Amino acid sequence: MRVALFLTCVNDTLYPDTGRAVVRLLTRLGVDVDFPAGQTCCGQAHYNTGYRHEAEPLARRYAEVFGEYEAIVTPSGSCGAMVRELYPRMGERARAEGHGGGLARTLAPVVPKTYELTEFLVDVLGVTDVGAYYPHTVTYHPTCHGLRSLGLGDRPLRLLRAVQGLELLELPGAEECCGFGGTFALKNADVSAAMGADKARNAASTGAEVLCAADNSCLMHIGGTMARLRTGTRPVHIAEILASTEEEPLA
């Protein structure tokens, strides 16, 4: 299978180790992974801030760069949800405004073959035990886009439970939002900070060494709060846990 890694802006800029972990993990599982250098932003920040027309060229670029691949894998639930949930809406809105079906036709091929990492592992590759080793206590935060838009369900938990040496601890209030929400954190800073503090305290109450999630944007927000509160819990993307082995430990 020829797969493309869609790394996303946040990971490319701030968390490149997550992308390396995805490549390492998928390669170990026998997947041929490409990293198309022409990839850019998916347009989520523009779209969610009300600049839908400015997001359309970015969506077209995504379709152009990734269209030839059998599957597109991203370690970001929010960017995965942008493609799967909002690209079709963009196409239909453009049609409704009298621009024809060109955008919808351009985007249609890439929408169904874009996968968040954990659903690609479980649904496409059919694996839950990826051969990982991670001797730490871990609690898992299901991010809003993964939980509500993509419907990841227990896929991440099934993968974590199969990791050798990992002790999974239940996170109180797990399905509550962490408060990041992209520009929400800027426009509603006090509310965002309070929600982040609640999530950080809940994570600390488990006694876990690591707070895990499938989206680094949420981990960035919660991680900053945990650092300020000095909880001692550290944020780690699930890709880095799943890529870790006894011979080559990560995270």
C-alpha positions in Angstrom: 0.0 0.0 0.0 1.3 3.4 -1.0 0.4 5.9 1.7 1.0 9.6 2.1 1.7 11.3 5.4 -0.2 14.5 5.9 1.8 16.0 8.8 -0.2 19.3 9.3 1.1 22.8 10.1 1.3 22.4 13.9 3.3 19.2 13.7 5.6 20.4 10.9 6.4 23.6 12.8 6.4 22.4 16.4 6.2 18.6 16.7 8.3 17.0 13.8 9.1 14.0 16.0 5.4 13.0 15.8 5.8 12.8 12.0 8.9 10.7 12.3 7.1 8.4 14.7 4.3 7.9 12.3 6.7 7.0 9.5 8.7 4.7 11.8 5.5 2.9 13.0 3.9 2.5 9.6 7.2 1.3 8.1 7.5 -1.3 10.8 4.0 -2.5 9.8 5.0 -2.9 6.2 3.5 0.3 4.8 5.3 2.3 2.1 5.1 5.9 3.3 5.7 9.0 1.2 6.0 12.6 2.5 4.8 14.8 -0.4 6.9 18.0 -0.1 4.2 20.1 -1.8 1.7 19.8 1.1 0.5 22.9 2.8 -2.1 23.9 5.3 -5.5 22.2 4.9 -7.3 25.5 5.5 -8.9 24.6 8.9 -7.7 27.8 10.6 -9.1 29.9 7.7 -12.4 28.1 7.5 -13.1 28.1 11.3 -12.4 31.8 11.5 -14.9 32.6 8.8 -12.6 32.8 5.7 -14.2 30.0 3.7 -13.3 31.4 0.3 -9.6 31.8 1.4 -9.6 28.2 2.5 -10.8 26.9 -0.9 -7.4 27.2 -2.7 -5.8 25.3 0.2 -8.3 22.5 -0.2 -7.7 22.3 -3.9 -3.9 22.1 -3.2 -4.6 19.2 -0.8 -6.5 17.3 -3.5 -3.7 18.0 -6.0 -0.9 16.9 -3.7 -2.5 13.8 -2.2 -4.9 12.6 -5.0 -2.7 9.9 -6.4 -2.2 8.0 -3.1 -4.2 5.0 -1.9 -4.5 6.5 1.5 -3.6 9.7 3.4 -2.7 9.3 7.0 -2.6 12.2 9.5 -1.6 12.3 13.2 -4.2 15.0 13.7 -7.9 14.5 14.4 -8.8 18.1 13.8 -7.1 18.3 10.4 -8.5 14.9 9.5 -12.0 16.2 10.4 -11.4 19.3 8.3 -10.9 17.1 5.2 -13.6 14.5 6.0 -16.3 16.7 7.4 -15.8 20.2 6.1 -14.4 19.7 2.6 -17.7 18.3 1.4 -19.5 21.2 2.9 -17.1 23.6 1.1 -17.9 22.0 -2.2 -21.6 22.1 -1.7 -21.5 25.7 -0.5 -19.6 26.7 -3.6 -22.2 24.9 -5.8 -25.0 26.6 -3.9 -23.4 30.0 -4.6 -23.4 29.3 -8.4 -19.8 28.2 -8.8 -20.8 24.8 -10.2 -19.6 21.5 -9.0 -15.9 21.9 -9.8 -14.7 22.2 -6.2 -16.9 19.3 -5.0 -15.6 17.1 -7.8 -12.0 18.1 -7.1 -12.3 17.3 -3.4 -14.4 14.2 -3.6 -11.6 11.6 -4.3 -9.4 12.6 -1.3 -12.2 12.8 1.3 -12.9 9.1 1.9 -9.2 8.0 1.8 -8.0 10.5 4.5 -7.6 8.7 7.8 -6.5 9.8 11.3 -3.7 7.5 12.4 -5.5 5.3 14.8 -8.4 4.6 12.5 -6.0 3.8 9.7 -4.3 1.2 12.0 -7.4 -0.4 13.2 -9.8 -0.1 10.3 -7.5 -0.3 7.3 -4.5 -2.4 8.5 -6.7 -4.3 10.9 -4.2 -4.2 13.8 -4.4 -3.2 17.4 -1.1 -4.7 18.7 1.6 -2.8 16.8 4.5 -4.3 18.6 5.0 -1.3 20.9 6.7 -1.2 24.3 6.2 1.7 26.6 6.8 1.0 30.3 4.9 4.0 31.7 1.6 4.9 33.3 -0.6 6.7 30.7 -4.0 8.4 30.7 -5.8 9.2 27.4 -7.6 12.4 26.4 -10.1 11.9 23.5 -9.9 15.2 21.5 -13.2 16.8 20.4 -12.6 16.4 16.6 -11.6 12.8 17.0 -14.4 12.0 19.4 -17.3 13.9 17.8 -16.4 14.6 14.2 -14.4 11.4 13.2 -16.0 9.1 15.7 -12.8 7.4 16.7 -14.5 5.7 19.6 -12.3 3.2 21.5 -9.7 2.7 18.7 -7.0 4.7 20.5 -7.7 2.9 23.7 -7.6 -0.5 22.0 -4.2 0.3 20.6 -2.9 1.6 24.0 -4.1 -1.5 25.8 -2.1 -3.7 23.5 1.2 -1.8 24.3 3.6 -4.0 26.3 4.5 -2.4 29.7 1.9 0.4 29.5 -0.5 0.8 32.3 -3.6 2.7 31.1 -5.4 4.8 33.7 -8.9 6.2 33.2 -9.1 10.0 32.9 -11.9 11.6 34.8 -14.1 13.8 32.6 -12.3 12.4 29.6 -14.9 13.6 27.0 -14.9 17.2 28.2 -13.2 19.7 25.9 -9.7 20.8 26.9 -10.6 24.4 25.9 -8.1 24.9 23.0 -10.4 25.0 20.0 -7.8 26.9 17.8 -8.8 30.6 17.7 -11.3 29.9 20.6 -8.3 30.0 22.9 -7.5 33.5 21.6 -11.0 34.9 21.5 -12.1 33.4 24.9 -8.8 33.2 26.7 -10.2 33.1 30.3 -12.7 30.4 29.5 -10.1 28.4 27.6 -7.6 28.7 30.4 -10.2 27.5 33.0 -11.1 24.5 30.8 -7.5 23.6 30.3 -6.9 23.8 34.1 -9.7 21.4 34.7 -8.3 19.0 32.2 -4.8 19.3 33.7 -6.0 18.7 37.2 -8.0 15.7 36.1 -5.0 14.2 34.4 -2.8 14.8 37.5 -5.5 13.1 39.7 -4.8 9.8 37.9 -1.2 9.8 39.0 -0.2 9.0 35.4 3.3 9.9 34.1 1.9 10.7 30.6 -1.2 12.3 29.2 -1.7 10.9 25.7 -3.9 12.2 22.9 -4.1 11.9 19.1 -3.8 15.6 18.4 -0.8 17.8 19.3 -2.8 21.0 19.3 -4.8 19.8 22.3 -1.6 18.4 23.9 0.1 21.8 23.4 -2.7 23.5 25.3 -3.0 21.0 28.1 0.7 20.6 28.3 1.3 24.3 28.8 -1.3 24.3 31.6 0.2 21.2 33.2 3.7 22.9 33.1 2.3 26.0 34.8 0.5 24.0 37.5 3.6 21.8 37.9 1.6 18.6 37.8 4.5 16.4 36.8 2.5 14.9 34.0 3.9 15.2 30.5 2.0 15.3 27.1 2.9 12.7 24.5 1.3 12.0 21.1 -0.1 8.5 20.7 2.1 8.0 17.6 5.2 8.3 19.7 4.0 5.7 22.1 3.0 3.3 19.4 6.3 3.8 17.6 8.3 3.0 20.7 9.8 -0.5 21.1 12.0 -2.1 23.7 15.0 -2.0 21.3 14.3 1.6 20.2 12.4 3.5 22.9 10.7 6.8 22.2 9.0 9.5 24.2 
